[in-house]
Amino acid sequence: MTTHIYRLPDLLAGCPRKRGPVNPYLAEVNEEHIGWIDNCPTFRAPNDSNACKSAQLPLFMSLMFPKADAKALRAIVNYVTATIILDKINDTATVENAQQFASLYTAAFNNPSEGMKSQHTFVQLISSLSFALNESVGPSYLTDFLRANAAFAQSTVQEAVERKAAQDTSSKLTLETYLATRRDSICIKPYMIFVRSSGGLEIPRDTLGEPAIRGMEEEVINMILIANDIYSYKKELTEDNAPHNLLTVLMQDPPTSHLDLQGAIDYAGKLFESSLNRFKKCQATLPLLDEETNNMVVEYAEGLSDLFVGNIEWSVVVPRYNVFENEEHRQRRWMVL
């Protein structure tokens, strides 16, 4: 069997430093998370249990939220667990089933107390995971959080619509149509709100609408999207030929269809670099307001940096993606297919 080596870009090279290497509450929350998996009926099968553990979600959130307290870290680990469950279910669902699960998911988050009374196992599971998150987010941020969470759920339905269209008409996603859906399905907007809530950053809404802040947020989404698709490509290729991945889309979209896989990887790396440069430019031109607001805005910008840098740090080590076959390949950034 012929194998090929593809060199991945060094996405961390130009990234800003995080506020901390890893959250100090990681060990505590990880132990609780493992215990929850072992006692959750949904993960009774060894394969399901091992897959959930191998994702190392407490490490993921500890890298993205190095300054969150134990309560906040616990809540955000629950949240990422819930989003991955929905995403996994809707990855192969019909449009009708995807809509059903997205609606059940959203309702469970919006009213977890009522959801716990449901006879539907999925609703009970999502409701149980949403309790701590809803309490941790707090009333000042909850409405925006639930709105962003609902948009994520609906984007998983749109992905099902796009899958069906591709099957029915053999049409291919373009970069534009792919990104339109993927920017919500990557599920970063809720985490941005959690950056503010966990840090107690009561930034006025009109300040959040400033072009520089909006620009930073847009590029964080783009950078996490690009990085996620680069590092998950090998896993997705093995599972279902990676139809809904940036690299695949680049190789089939007419303006970039001349690219082979290495070319698509390099192109994606340049897209990341462009987004990173714009993020830095926006960060350097943050609005000057009163001292208290300025301090919160600066803290928010640093929290946004933690999100995309932490996401990359997790992606290159987590067994879930298994990007690199050994330490030498990791150091050389070699992906073998």
Buried (B, 14 or more C-beta within 10 A) or exposed (E): EEEEEBEBBEBEEEBBEBBBEBBBBBEBBBEBBBEBBEEBEBBEEEEEBEBBBEBBBBBBBBBBBBBBBBBBBBBBBBBBBBBBBBBEBBBEBEBEBBBBBBBBBBBBBBBBEEBBEBEEEBBBBBBBBBBBBBEBBEEEBBEBBBEBBBBBBBBBBBBBEBBEBBEEEEEBBBBEBBBBBBBBBBBBBBBBBBBBBBBEBEBEEEBBEBEBBEBBBBBBBBBBBBBBBBBBBBBBBEEEEBBBBBBBBBBBBEEBEEBEBBBBBBBBBEBBBBBBEBBBEBBEEBEEBEEEBBEBBEBBBBBBBBBBBBBBBBBBBBEBBEBBEEEEBBEEBBBEE
